[in-house]
Amino acid sequence: MSELVLVVRDLVAGYEPGVPIVRGASIAVAEKEIVVVLGPNGAGKSSFIKAIAGLVPVESGMVQLAGRDITHAPAHNMVRLGLAFVPQTENVFPLMSVEDNLKVAGGILKPKEVPGRIEEMYATFPDLARHRRIAAGNLSGGQRQMLAVARALIVHPKLLVLDEPSAGLSPKFVSMVFDMLTDIRKSGVTILLVEQNAKAALAIGDRAYVLVEGKDRHEGVASELWNDPVVAELYLGQRPAASVKGGAA
């Protein structure tokens, strides 16, 4: 495995003290990988990556980004530390133009860098260039997701983290978003995503973890997990097989 960009060990986190949603989950993401976090509804997937991004309080465990402990770093510092998080909703400023969204996102860069980075985002996402003066709230769902990702990428993150990037999109835009993530990975960006559309996510991922009740219960090569009977059992809520990490439930 290449150099690890993200290491999460035994993470326990939740919105209320003593009531954890994430219950000892551990994952690792290597440089230039796409790693997918899957699981049934209510498994704690989104809470898990939000805890990594500083948006859900962490009770115990460790989060390291490029060898640096960021376990208790505040969410507003994560971008400067190299972690860019794209939430499922409210991920753009709808009343601002596409270009102004990008300018705001590039605010931590040196002012002279911003115009060049914006042009690089337009080259990567031609649809955004064509709509640069349009308010973000008037974009299609797929275009809005492009803008959210461009806002995250503009600051050269070490790790791009996405929460359900295909949620609410038509099949056409789902395909477009996953193609976009594949291209981003080819450019050298490391990606961690939570996704309910397991088949589409596994098709582009390198490796995947399955969370059940807030803990990683299974992992493997993404292309092999779609037909893995253990994954089917976990999604159906049945008793995990003996090979599942952590043994019997």
N, C-alpha and C positions, 0 to 999 in steps of 0.2 A: 504494500500500500504506500502511496505517496505521503508526503508530509501532511500531518493532520492540521486542518484549519480549525475545527471545532471538536472539543471533547466535553461531553456531559456525563457526569458520574453520580449515580444514586440521587437524582434530583427529587426533592420533595417540595411541593409548592401548592398554594391555593389562595383564594381570596379572603378566607377567614382563618385566623390563627387556630391551629389544632384541627382544621377540617381540610385536609389536603385533597386536591384533585389529581395532582401528579404525585405518585407514590413510589419513588425510587427508580425513576427511569434513567437509562444510560444509553448514549449513542456516541458515534464518532463519525466525522465527515472529513474525508481527505481532500487535498487540493484538487480543484477542477472536477470534482464529482457532482452529480445530482443524486442526492439522497432523499428518499420519500418516506414520510411517516404516515402509515395507514392505521385503520382501526375502525371498529363499529361505532355507531353514534353513541356519544356519551363516554368515549374512551379516554378523554382528556387530551386529545391531540392538539387542539388550538391552545388550550391552557399551557401545554408543554412548551410550544414554541414561543408563546407570549412570555413565559417565565424566563426562557433563554434571552429574550429581547428586553427584559427588565420591566415588563408590563404586568406581571403577576408576582406577588411577593414570594420569595424563596425561603423556606424554613431550614433546609439543610441540603447538602450535596455541593457539587462544584460545576461551574461552567468555565471553560477555558477557550479563548479565541486567539489563535496563533501563538499559543503558549502563555498567554496573559490571563490571569484570573479576572473574570468580569462578573462573577456570581451575583454580587450585590450592586453592580454599577447601575445608576439611574437610567431610565429609558432615554432621557434626552441627551445622554452622553454616548449612546451606543453607536451612532453614526460616526462620531469622531474616533471611536475605538475600532471601527471597521466593519460593523454589523449594520446592514440596511434591512429593515423590516417592512414588508408590504402587507398591510392588514386586508382582511376580506372586504370590508366596507369602509367608507369614509377615508379613502386612500388618495384622494385628490381634493383640491379646492375648487368646487363646482362653479363658483361665480368668477373665478379668475381665468384668463386665457391659458391655452396650452403653454405658451412661451413664458408667461408670468409664473405658472406652476414650476417650470424648470428653473427659472431664475431664483425663486424662493428656495427650492431644494438644493441649489448650488451655493447657498449662502455661506457655507463653511469653507468654501474654496477661496483662494486668492481672487480678488475681483477681476484681474486680467485673465484668469483661467476660464471664467464662466462662459463668455461667448463661444470659445472654442469647444467647450464640453457640450454646450447646447447644440452646436452644429454636428457634433459627433452623435448625439442622440437622434437628431433628425436623419442622419445618414443611416443609423441603425433601424429607425422606425419611420419610414417615409410617410406613412399616414399622418403622423404628428406634424411633419413639415408642411403638409398640405392644409392642415387645420390649425396652424400656429396661432392665428388671431381669434379662433373660436373659443368660447367659454367651455371649460372642461365638462360642465354639466350638460352640454348639448352634444357630447360625443356619444357614439354607440358604446355598448357595454364592453366590447372587445377593444375599442380604441381607448376607452378610459383605463382598462387594465394595462394597455401598452404605456400610457402616460404614467401610471402608478409605478410601473417597473422602471421606466426611464428616469423618473424622479429619484428612485433608489440607486440606480447605476451611476448617476451623474457624478457622485462623490468618490468613485473608485473603491467600492467596498471590498473587503476581504471575503465576506460572506453575504449572499443574498438569501433572505428568509421570506417565504411566502405562505400565507394562510389561505387555503382554498382558492387558488387563482382562477379556477374555472367555474366557480359558484355563480349560478344565475345566467350563464352564457348559453347561447344557442349552440348546437353541435358545430356549426361553421366556425364560430368564434372560439370554441373550446379547442378545435384543431389548430387554429391560428395561434392561440396562446401557448400551446405545448410546442409547436414549431419554433416559436419565439424563444422559449426557454432552452431548447436544444441549441439554437444559434448562439445564445448568450453563453452557454457552457463552452461551446467551441471557441469562443473568444477568450477563454481562460478564467471565467468567473465561477466560483464555487457556489452551489445552490442547495438549500434545504427547503423542502416544501411539505406542507400538510395538504392532503388531497383526498376528497371523498370518491372522486372518479378513479378508482383503483386501476382499472385496465389502462386508461390513458396515461396515468402517472407511471405505472410500471413499464410502459412501452418506451419512455424516454429516460427512466432512471438507471443509475448504475447499481445501487443497492437500496434496500428498503427495510424498515423496521415496522413491526406491528405492535401497536399499543392496545392493551386491554386493561381497563380499570386503573389507568394511570401508570402502568408499568410496561416496559418493553418485554414482550413475551415471545417474540420470534423475529428473526432477521435472515437476510440472504441476498443473493444476487437478484436484482429486480426482474430480469427476464425469466427467471425460473419460478418466481413466487406466484404468478397468476394461476398456475396449475398445481400449486403445493397444497396437499390436503390439510396440512396444519393451518394454513391461512384460512381455508374454507371453514374449518372447525371454529377458529377464533371469531370469524365474522358472524357465524351463526350462533355464537354464544354457548357452544357445547363444551364439554370438559376437554381441555387441551390434551394432546397426545403426549406420551412420555418424553418425546424428543424436544418438546417446547422448553425454552429457557426458563429456568426456575422450577421445573417439575410440575406436579399436579397443582391445581388451583386450591 
